[in-house]
Amino acid sequence: MKKILIIVFILVLLPFALKVKGEEYGQFQSLFTDIKAHKIGDVITVIISEQNRASNQVSSKSEKSTDVEAQGGPGAGPLDFIPLFGFDASNKNSFDGKGENSRNNSLRAKMTVTVTNIKPNGDLIIEGMRTLGISGDKETIVLTGVVRQKDISPDNTIDSYQIADAEINFTGKGQSQSGSRPGFITRLFSWLF
């Protein structure tokens, strides 16, 4: 019976014994705590699912019409030999213009970011960058923002729409990007005209 009590006592004190010079050895966590990020240096997995749609339609129509008419007849008085003249004028302006602009963007990705700072209210400031190279092309996603600790799910993930002040930049460099870009002469003529 004594041996069992000693073993239980050792197992209870084991987490405290693993402290080395005031730092945790091997990131010990209790069985009852979750793995959610809560301090500087912790990481959070962000599930990016952004879809933006914008549509703008403009229609304008205007018409303006002016008519002027004058008539004349034979002269009167001592100058009756000079006939009065008449004229007729008409002016009509019309404008009918239509414009339409439509834009659809979609971005789906999953990346891990680091907690860089903590606000006084406990919100986490996050920042992360992910670069992917495929066949000479390089695509980079940079994400920054503010996360409430209560929005982080138990598996330490968060959806991108739950990030406050989120800034997501997706850029690419390589042959596919330069191939889809107009040439120098085309860009010059577009700029001039």
Secondary structure, 3 states (H helix, E strand, C coil): CHHHHHHHHHHHHHHHHCCECCECCCCCCCCCCCCCCCCCCCEEEEEEEEEEEEEEEEEEEEEEEEEEEECCCCCCHHHCCCCCCCEEEEEEEEEEEEEEEEEEEEEEEEEEEEEEEECCCCCEEEEEEEEEEECCEEEEEEEEEEECHHHCCCCCEEEHHHCEEEEEEEEEECHHHHHCCCCHHHHHHHHHC
